[in-house]
């Protein structure tokens, strides 16, 4: 904590029997002008103590309050939470806002004591703790509102995975001026629906009901799990002297005074069934049988707080406004420019729903929003490893601008990851520094164009180029065995042409050339990377959980992935690599067929030594709690791959305008895209069949 930034830490307990009261005790820090809070009423149901950490600008009186809830496990050195919080804190300070982080002191072990009265967790199972943490959101907002309009004129809540994407934008610019200044005076809370489509903030043709304009037939309906359903990951509340906003948040935090028990939502309601056909059609591109939209969610108890937010909108229709998600709660798959064609047309409600569902399914882990001008990007459907790569890359991109904005306001930069902005430093930040990791590019003397394309993408992604090693198979032209270009990239002339294994064979045979390398990330030259690549592959910088991690277990990896250098140099690995070396100068077309049969030979050697066969994942044995393919093995207690999601993207012209379009396989967790020729596939996507992936010409 930095006392100069007036960072305050409280331990707070709250009663959630109406009326609500709080008891807060300062743990440490300096908090001038802190509001005295009354002692709690006696109650059998109280929330667990909050660990409240607060940063406020010292140059001005804060004119707004930003809040997040984050559990301690998400703030560790290898989790995405600390990176997200660093962006949010410094964005808030750069605009003169107070930032308050609510955490748990006792890990929410007493789940029942943390739930509002009358809200049950029956059937939630392993989701119970997550459901409890979700209910901390309205309580945290209420905690700030009760400080009064002078201390918190408004509260802007950000879920931990809702990332400030456009740090130059303010709440006033995005919400207050274009919407709240024109909204009815009664509006106190602003929510977003799931759909990012609409005009002037409207969610039409979805039925999200703007304040004061909700038809009676809609008000009578229960919340729906469709495109009209609100997403409460980002919420705005305007404080007022009469306490109307506080009464609304108290109603929400108390579970609607018992009206928000998720067990009371009829699972078979005709309203929900009405939207299943479009959702089922939209999901036919997923593996397995089509699933209705309602069935893809975790147990309904997990989303009880969000359901209650929807009920709050129905309960206070004139005081709650609902805007489309593109305004301030944009899903990661949405880029306004990319969907301009869609947004400019008139669509039916089911048409919008089908589009939202299909894009959440196919592109829920994409970086589209983070590359757009959207204000907030919400990663609610993104796996943890992908979140880590995305947020680290966004922090690295945002840090210089945030640092400059803070200097202009006379504020100091706050680091929660151990790094701060450095003037003129365009290289990777310290938390993504891994000087012992080498990026090995397996190339061929015939592939100069794709090789340079990949090198440019590595440079733009902020990869330290002096850690990039290029192995050029079939190079018998008498060039220097090792050379370095102006960027610091090192090139190695490899006389044999062993196709996918040229680089690995050379590394295993010439370990003397790489004294400082303890890990290798092996890439093919027919790839490109994005800005999330370096943060993703340095995740295991201190130690790999195994001797090698394939880039994916979903499909064969073409030997791409992370390797422990000591394993590559081992006798077992070298025996395999000697078998893969084209010592007799077999023609490339013939050796390609042999390499195909031996694909991932070194990765399989590691799996035999350490366990964790990819075949188990391909059978679907390892999935995360939401049913998605996961690299995490419960049996082994570790990851066995880097990214178990492979997306077949539309073909594109990669190497020059007018060139033959290449099929694209995307590995979003590592921000890597692999290209292959379009012929020989009979129109099939990259991930269907392996033999057609192997071509001799780029």
Secondary structure, 3 states (H helix, E strand, C coil): CCHHHCCEEEEEEEECCCCCEEEEEEEEECCCCCCCCCCCCCCCCECCCEEEEEECCCCCCCCCEEEEECCHHHHCCCCCHHHHHHHHHHHHHHCCCEEEEEEECCCCCCHHHHCCCCCCCCCCHHHHHHHHHHHHHHHHHHHHHCCCCCCCCEEEEECCCEEECCCCCCHHHHHHHHHHCCCCCCCCEEEEECCCCCCCCCCCCCCCCCCCCCCHHHHCCCCCCCCCCEEEEEEEEECCCCCHHHHHHHHHHCCHHHCCCHHHCCCCCHHHHCCHHHHHHHCCCCCCCCCCHHHHCCCHHHHHHHHHHHHHHHHCCCCEEEECCCCCCEECCCCCCCCHHHHCCCCCHHHHHHHHHHHHHHHCCCCCHHHCCCCEEECCCCCHHHHHHHHHHHHHHHHHHHHHHHHHHCCCCCCCCCCCCCCCCCCCCHHHCCCCEEEEEEEECCCHHHHHHHHHHHHHCCCCHHHEEEEEECCCCCCCCEEECCCCCEEEEECCCCHHHHHHHHHHHCHHHCCCCCEEEEEECCEEECCCHHHHHCCCCCCCCCCEEECCCCCCCCCCEEEEHHHHCCHHHHHHHHHHCCCCCCCHHHHHHHHHHCCCHHHHHHHHHHCCCHHHHHCCCCECCCCCECCEECCCCEECECCCCCEEEEEECCCCCCCCCEEEEEECCCCEEEEECCCCCCCCCCCCCCHHHCCCCC
